[in-house]
Amino acid sequence: MGLLDLFKRKDKDRVPKEVEASEKTDSAANMVKEIREEILQKTAIPCMKLKLTDTKPSLFDSKVGGIGYVPHDAKIPEDSKGVQLRLLAQIDCAEITLEDFPHQGLLQFWILNDDVSGLNFDDNTLQDTFRVLYFKEPDRTVTEKEVCEKMQDSSSDEEEDYFPVRGCYGLAFSEDVDTISYSDYRFESCIRKLVQQDYPEEAENLLENMDDFFDGGSGHKIGGYPGFAQWDPRSSEDTHDVLLFQLDSDMGTDWKILWGDCGIGNFFINREKLKNCDFSDVLYTWDCC
């Protein structure tokens, strides 16, 4: 046998191994595809997707930023130091078609304009530097001029403007279906259970990069599954199981919304409290890259 024959023999020996590796890769890909489709079907839930518009919203319209409704006899929300919060978003609940959500009135999200956008790292449910308010029957005689007169003059403030919303935008609502995101704390347990059930021998290999095949949960939305730049602050013991509202960083021709370094903001609530329109216990968080 010559040297050339030896190389030919080695090439022949190597081909089956390459074919075998390719077959294993194809097999794993098919498994992932099957698992993905099954999980998407099992976790699908309705949501409202939101899109910013350039329309000028009225005092009672859905909006991001701008001037929010405040009753005649009420003050603009303040923190414990007397500093006014700013309107992050206002939702006209008549535009929400989701079950368990209110279908009338105004739902508002207010946050402090500081370097952490009202986030409390020690207690993310303490409504001091953020506030969630619901007005079932807003008084239509309130005017924008009246609300503006209640605002503190911030023109002389030396602090930098950290507020995530640059301007005021209307909101367009559309019904949609959301599937579990790899950002949701339930993702890993959901995936692991299904993989170990259907493919026990391949479980560890399949689980390693499974999040590459799922959506991150980004975008503006009500309901559905959340997105995070880093991680979900909730755990299995947390009772805030519904995504009440999510506002993502958003760039059109320029940045319209920017949470830190391209982050995302979320508000969560317990479903039973949502059904009762009790917004006193809401988890507020945001993070960025």
Buried (B, 14 or more C-beta within 10 A) or exposed (E): EEEEEEEEEEEEEEEEEEEEEEEEEEEBEEBBEEBBEEBBEEBBBEBBBBEBBEEEBBBBBBBBBBBBBBEEEEEBBBBEEEBBBBBBBBBBBEBBEBEEBBEEBBBBBBBBBBEEBBBBEEEBBEBBBBBBBBBEEBEEEBEBEEBEEEEEEEEEEEEEEBBBBBEBBBBBBEEBEBBBBBBBBBBEEBBBEBBBEBBEEBBEEBBEEBBEBBBBBBBBBBBBBBBBBEEBBBEEEBBBEBBBBBBBBBEEEEBBBBBBEEBBBBBBBBEEBBBEBEBEBBBBBBBBE
